[in-house]
Amino acid sequence: MWRGRSGLRPAYASSRWPAPAWFGFVVMDENTGYNKVEDVVGCHVEDAVTFWAQNVSRNNDILKLSHALAEVCPQANSVFGNPDFTKNATVSSELQIYGGCFSEDKCWYRCKVQQVISDEKEEKETSKETLKHLEKTLHTYVGTKMRSLAAQVEVLKDVRHSNMNVHFGDNLFRAVKEVTERCLIAPSSLGKLEKIWAEYNLAQEMIQLCKNVNESDILILERNEVQQNLYSAMEEFILEVDELPLSERSTILQELSGSLEAIYGQASEADDSEEAFQQFFEWKQTKLEEFSRVRSGTNASLQILATWFSGMIKFFDLTSEVSLKSEEVVGNVDEVLEKVESDICKELEISLVEHDEADKEIILNAYNKVIRKIRQEQHLITVVQSKYLASVEFKKQIVEWLNRSPNIDNLLSIKKTLKNVKARLRWKLVEKSNLEESDDYSEYEITKIKEEITGLRNSLIQEIYNEQEEYERLSCLVQKWFPELPLLHPEAGILKYLNSGGLLTVSLERDLLDAEPLKELSMKHPLVCLEVQEQKVLLKGYSVDVSTEAKAIERAARYHRAWSEFKEKSGLLQLMFLFLCKSDPLVYLMVPYYPGASVGALQASSPLTSEEILKVMEGVARGLHTLHKANIVHGSLHTNNVFAVNRKQGIVGDFDFTKSVDQRASANSMVVGNLNLISPELRMGHLASPSSDMYAYGCLLFWLFVGDQEFKIKENGTPEVDELNMDDKVKSLLLNLICSNRMTAEQVLNDDCFLLPDVIPAPPQNEPGEELECEKTEEKGEDIISSENKTDEEEEEIDPSQ
């Protein structure tokens, strides 16, 4: 009972159980601690927020109690004197009920005796009033009875109108029917397809592992036979799936699952009962039969009462010609009323009372099994759709290779052309050299031969690109359909191309390129600049031996694959070509050349603005994220291999692929000002990691924003950030990068700094007459290497003070 009270006319009595007056839903008072919605039967509304009500499950009990009080109380003895509650301690508690008549509606209610006035004259008056009221009550008994019955009928109408009697899992019943009678079954061709597909994959694996050409012939014939069978199985499977309403069925299951979970909550992982559906069907049938019987009884009782009223109308109609006697009209009306009241109470009880534990268990078992059936069917649909798409794509691509095998004729033709171009180029280079040494050559002849050499070099590069494209095509065929190609054509070098991720080329030679040595950058290894198809590129040379050559190619291939997944959006410097020197133990790497675009060079000449810093460093964070996602640690991030292309596109430069990540990290002693880019844990001997890359990233970001501001270095070598004049967002990001528990590159990309760059103030700029630290060092004659794309070994030559 919520906020129960009543205004009994006797001053000494207070109401305990108000009679029901309306039916509806209510949110329980927060003070009760329940915070939930329940069905209630109310009796009185005082204002917009105050009312009195009982849970609807108590409705029948309250009705029965009200009727009993209305019948018993008018005939019971009045309370006089002080009642002795200990006197009848052995008497049942039902015999100690006190009733009071409410002055507003003249109905009887249970009440609590609060005070009895012992004055004999107050007692006599009360006795008289009680007798008068008793007489009046007897006169109004029929009215009281009819009002009570009308209230019950009113509640029953509301219940039937709101369809609340449908309480026996109709939605669950429909779901059971859906997953049992209309469920999707696996296509008959699916099992056959999966079996042949497994045979095909095994046949391809056997060919791939084969090292003997003679043995491969038999394996290829067997594979081709399985391939034909697979093609036929796919056609059959595709035709069968085309007839299935997969999308429509998936939508139905999704909606069904959502609606059930909204009613019953998350499904349990309990054991699946085989009898769950049958038990549910039997339970529902029993409940429906019981409900139908009870409702039929209610309807019949009400019909009898309506017939009695119809007779009464005719009897009291003096103009009616129907002749009825009083005995016939009155009859057993008391029994009729009792029967109507009893049947209404039964229907309300079966309609409103919650299920017991046994009922709930049956419903939940059926629900859990329905959800499992839905999930199984959804999984089947996913599998079928996946197999269908794969089959369509396989069938589309393999159709041209069913009755023939690929050859390498086009690759051999390109190689032949390359050989011819290189021979002509070498001859022209010799001819040019001889002509230049001659005393009687003309400028016209020199110019002409230079143009021919330039044309041949462009043709050479174009043919190398054609060769790479053909290698890519053959590599796809090897990986998808014909793993035997490298074994059948070892001279083509397909495996070398595959192992290098498409980076290695055997047709490019250093002496054929018109490269300009960059002596100021070539401190330990060759570094030259050249132009390839109107693009400036750098050619980096690395010393290798038998043991380091394969490792260098493998590391470069991993980097190249990481770049290839996103290309220009990867945030990484592209690796264009990798080739070996035939005369020297060198491996050459060709990369794009961005003169003056390193952050070190830019800050020395024309510092980036705050907006440019954020745009550039967002790209650098993306590059680190690309590497870390591919399980690659850069290990040597510094001011000379971080580029700001066009002052807005941030790119992470490559590294020395002949060194391991720990060798790169230990060799990197680069500092900017007095800021060391090596993380504290690396200085303590720990291994390089993505976290140490993010420390170097944080230091670079710090350096770019600090500009000429003075800052302190802590004992552990990290910069002091808190005391600097800096935007709070940037400061927060920096603190999360130079701490021990650092942000990842992915987290940095989602930081507020890169979402709202316009609010970040620009770093302090140099006052007129001031010089940057790097400019001072240039005056001392030290080379700070303001150019780009420098190898890691070259940092060892730089003075740490710079």
Secondary structure, DSSP 8 states (H G I E B T S, - for coil): -BS-----SSTTEEESS----EEEEEE--GGGT---EEEEEEEEE-SSS-EEEEEGGGHHHHHHHHHHHHHHGGGS----S---TTTTTTS-GGGG-EEEE-TTT--EEEEEE------HHHHHHHHHHHHHHHHHHHHTHHHHHHHHHHHHHHHHHHHHHTTTT--S-HHHHHHHHHHHHS-----HHHHHHHHHHHHHHHHHHHHHH---HHHHHHHHHHHHHHHHHHHHHHHHHHHHHHTS-HHHHHHHHHHHHHHHHHHH-S-------TTHHHHHHHHHHHHHHHHHHHHHHHHHHHHHHHHHHHHHHHHH-TT------HHHHHTTHHHHHHHHHHHHHHHHHHHHS---HHHHHHHHHHHHHHHHHHHHHHHHHHHHHHHHHHHHHHHHHHGGGSS-----HHHHHHHHHHHHHHHHHHHHHHHHHHHHH-TT--HHHHHHHHHHHHHHHHHHHHHHHHHHHHHHHHHHHHHHT-TTHHHH-GGG-HHHHHHTTT-B-SS--GGGS--EE-TTT-SSS-EEEEEETTEEEEEEEEE--HHHHHHHHHHHHHHHHHHHHHGGGG-B----EEEE-SSSSEEEEEEE--TT-BHHHHHHHS---HHHHHHHHHHHHHHHHHHHHTT-------TTSEEEETTTEEEE----TTS-HHHHHHH---EETTEE-S-HHHHTT----HHHHHHHHHHHHHHHHHTT----B-TTS-B--TTS---HHHHHHHHTTSSSS---HHHHHTSHHHH-GGGS-------TT---HHHHHHHTT-----SS---GGGGGGS-TT-
